[in-house]
C-alpha cells in the first residue's frame, strides 16, 4: 500500500494523517470498488477502515442516506447490500438480464441499469429490500444511471439514447444524436439540469438538458477521450472522470470540472492531471472534496482533492493485485435530493 498526503495545512503525526492543526477530519467515509471485486472503506483521512470481498464482478455501486451500499454484481446478476461496516446484509437477483450500473432513487429505492450479456436489457426499479417493482427495456448497456427528487430516472445507454423515465417506469423523453452512444448521465439537483456526454470518434460532446428534454446547450470537450462518469457537487459544478485512450491518439485524461448554471452554459474551471491522469470514476462529498478512482500510474489508485484541485491524499497498490478502480462513492454524498440526504 502507498499512502501519500499533500496540500496546505496537512501533516503526519505519529505515523497517522491529520488535518490542519493536527485535528483529524472525520465524518465522511469513502468507498472504493476495485476490479478485483474488493470493496474498501476509507475514512476522511485516507486510512483503511474495513473491506469486503465479493464473489462476482462488481461494476458499480451506490449508497443510501443511511450508508447502505448497493453493489451491481454482474458476475452473479444480482445486487449485494452491505451496511456501513461493509458487512453483507442481503442480496437479490436481477429480475431479467444483468446489471451494469446502480443508483438510489428518491424514496430509497434501488435503480438498476442493465447490461448486454446476450439477453434482454432493462432499466429496473426495486424497493430498498429488493422487491421487484418494474422494468423498462432498452437496447444497450446502461453506462450510468441517476434519479431526481421527484423520482424521475435518467440513463445513458449504448443504444445511442439518453432516457428520462417517470417514477412508474414509463418513458418521459429520450434523446439521441446520430449513431453516437450517450455514455454518461448525471442530474444536477441545484439547477435542475441533466448532463450527458456523447461518444464520438470525431470528438466528445457534452449536452445539457432541462427537465422537459430541451437542449439548453452543448459543447465539445478538448480531448478525444471518454468521460466515464459524471457527478454534480453542491454548487452545481459538473465533474467528469476521463479515461486515457491511446488508440484515439490523445493520451490525456484526469478529472474535469465545469460550471454550468442558469447564467453560464459551460465553463471549464478545473482540469486535474490532464496529461497523466486516467480515471474511471468520480465522486464529491458534502464539503466539496473530490474523489477519483482509476489507474493514473498504472496501478489502482484512489485520490482526494479539494475543490481547487489540490491533492489531499492518494492511496495506491491496495489491494496489491488490483489494476483499476470501478467505482468510488462518498458518504454522506450530494443529491440528487439534498433534503433527503440531509445536506
N, C-alpha and C positions, 0 to 999 in steps of 0.2 A: 504493500500500500504506500502511495506517495501522497502526503497531505501538505499543502503549502498555503501560505497566507500573504496577503498584500493589502495595501490600502491605508489611508490616513488613520492614525489612532489605534491600529491593530498591533498586538504584540503577543509573545508567548510567555506564559508564566507557569513555572513548574512543569514544563513539557505539555501544557494544555493551552489551546487557543482561547483568547478572551477579547472582549470589546474594549472600546475607549475607556481609559481609567482602570482597566482590569476587570470590569464587570462583564460577566458572560451574558451575551444577548440570547435569552431563552424565549420559548413560547411558540416558535414556528418550527415545524418539522418538515423535512424534505424526504420524499420517497423516490427511489430510482429503480426502474425495471431494466435489468441488463439482458443482453442477448443469450446469456446462459440460463435465463428464466429464474435468476435470483433477484429478490426484491430486498433492497437495503433501505433502512430508515436512518437518516442523519438528523442531528439537532441543528439549531441555527448556527452553531459554531463549526459545523462540518464534521463532528465526531460521530462515529458509528454507534447507534443505539441498539438496533436489533436487525435481524434478517430472516428471510423466508425463502425456501427453495421450492419452486413449483415443479410439477411433473411434466407439464406440457410446454408449449411455446407461447410466451406472453408477448402479445403485440402492442397492447395499450393498457392504460389504467386510468381510473377516475376516482375522485374522493368526495365523500358526502360531507355535510356540515359537521357531523359528529365524528369525523375521521375514519369512517369505514371505507376501505379500499375495494373497488371492483376491478378485477383483473380480466382482461379479454384473453382467454386461454385458447388460442387457435389449435394447439396440438390435441386438445380434448373436446373442442367445440362446446365450451362451457364458460360461465362466468364464475370466478372464485372470489369469495368475500373474506377479507381479513380485517381484524379490529386494529386499534391504534398501536398495539404492541406487535403487530404482524402475526397474530395467532389466527389460524383459519377458523372461521365461524360457520362456513357453509359454502355451497356451490349449487349451481343449477344449469341444466343443459340448454343450449340454444334451441329454440323451438323448431327452426328449419335452417339448414345451411350451416355456416360457420361464422366466426367473428373476426373482425379486423380492427374495430375501434369501439370505444365506450365513452359515455358521458352520463352525468347525473342531471335528471330533469327537475322542474320547479317544485315538485312535491316529494322529492327524494327518489322518484322512480329511476330505473336504470335503462338507459337508451343504448342499444347495441347496433353498430354498423356492421353489415355483413361482408363476407369475403368470397371470392370466386374460387372454390375448391372443387369445381366440376359439377356443382349443383346450382339450385336457385339462390339468389342473393336478396336479402331483405334488410330494411331498417326495422328494428323490433323494439317494443316497449314492454318492460317488466316492472312489477312492483319492487319495492326495496327488499322484499323477501324472496323474490324470484318467480312470482306468479306471472304467467304469460298474459299480456293484455291485448296486443295487436301487432301486426306486421304489415309492411308496405314493400312491394317488390321494386328493385332497381336493377340496372343492367351491368354493374361493375363493382369492384372493391369500393367500400365506403372508407375513404382515406382519413377523413376527420369528421367528427360529429359534435354538435353543440346544441344548447337549448336556451330559451329566454324565460323571463319571469312569468309570462302568460302560458307557458307550456308548449310553445311552438318549437319545432326541431329543425335544425339546419344540417345539411350533409353535403360534403364534396365527394364526388364519385368518379370512378374510371369510365363511366358510360357517358362522359362529357358534360354532365349536368351538376349544377348546384340546386338542391331541393330545399324547400320550406314546407314542412308538414304541420297540420293542425294537431292539437293535443290528442285528438281521437284517431289520428293516423290517416287523414285524408290529405291529398295534395292541395296545397295553397298556391304555390307557384314554383316554377323551376326555370333555370336559365342555362343555355349553352352557347358556345362560340365556336363555330366551325367544327372541326373534328378534334379539338384540343380537350384534354382532360381537365376538370376542375379539381385540383388536388387537395386543397385545404379549405377550411371554413372556420370562422370564429365570429361570435356575436359580441357586439360592443354594448354592454348594459348601461353605459354612461350616456351615449349619444344615440342609442337605438339604431345602429347600423350593422350591416352584415358584410364581412370581408372574405374574399377568396383569391387564390392565385391560379391562373390558367397555365397549364403545361403546354408550352410551345417551343419547338426547337429553333424557332426564329427569334426567340426572346420570351422572357417570362412576363406575364401581365397580371397586375393586381386589380381587383374590382371592388367597388363599394356600392352596396345597395341600401335603400331604405326598406322599411318593414313591408312595404307593398310590392317589392320586387323591382322597383325602378332604379336603374343605374344612376347614381349620383356622380360618380367619377371613375376613371380607370387610369392606370399609369404603368409604364414599363419599368421593371426593375433593372438595375445596372449590370447584372451579370447573367450568364446563361447557366444558371444553377437553380435547382428547385428549392422553394421554401417547403420544407417537410411538415412544419407545424406552425400554427398561428395562435396567439393569445392576446388578450387586451388587459391593460392594467387599470388601476382605479382612477386614473386621469384621462382614460380614453386613448392612450397611446397603443399602437399595434406593434407587437413583437413577433418576429419570424425567425425560425431556425433554418439555416441554409446548409445543405449538404454539398460538399465539393464533388464535382463530376468531371473528371479529367477527360472523359470521352467527348465532352462538349467543347473542349479546347480552352476552358477558362477555369483554372484551379483556384477559384475564390469561394469563400463560404462565410461562416460566422453567424452572428446574431444581428439582425437589423431592427431598428425602431423607427416607426413613422408616427407623426402627428396627423390626425385626420378627424376633424370635428365639423360642427355646423358652419364654421367660417373658413377652415383650411381643408381643402380636399385631400392633399397629400404633401408631406414634407418629411424627407429623411433627416432625422435628428441624431441618429447614432448608428454606427456600424462597428461592431465589436469583432476583432480578429478577422478582418476582411480577406487577408491573404493566407492565413494559417488555420483558421477555424473550419471545422466540419461538424455541424450539429444536426441531430435528427429530432430533437425535442426541446421545447422551451416552456417555462412556467414563470409566473410572477406572484409574489406574496402580497399581503395586505399592507406591507411597509414600502412596497415599490422595489424590493430586491428582485433581481432576475436570476433564474437558474437555467442552465443549459446542460444537455447531455449529448454526448457523441464520442468521436474518436479524433480530436484535433491533432494529437501527436502520435497517432497510430495505435493507441490503447484506449480502452473505455475510460471516459472522464466525465465527472460532474463538476461544474463550476458555478460559483456565485459571484454576481457583480452587483454594485449599487446602481441606482437609476442613471448615473452618468457613465457607466461602463467600466468603472474601476473594479479590478478583481479583489474580492474579499477572501475567498478560499477556493482551492481546487483539490479534488480527490481523484487519483488515478490508480490504475492497477488493482482495482478492488471491485469484484473478485479478480484474482490473478489471471484466470482463463478467459475473461470477458474481452471482446473486441469492440463492442459498441453498447450504447445505452438506447433502449427502445422508447422509454417514457420517463419523464420527470414531472412530479406534481408536488405542490407545497400545501401545507395546511396550517392555519386557515388560508383559503385562497380567494381570489377575486371572482365575483359574479358566477353565473350570469344574472344573479338576482341578489343585489347587495343586502337587502333587509333579511332575506332568507339565510344568507351566510353570516349574518351578524357583523357586517362591515359597513 
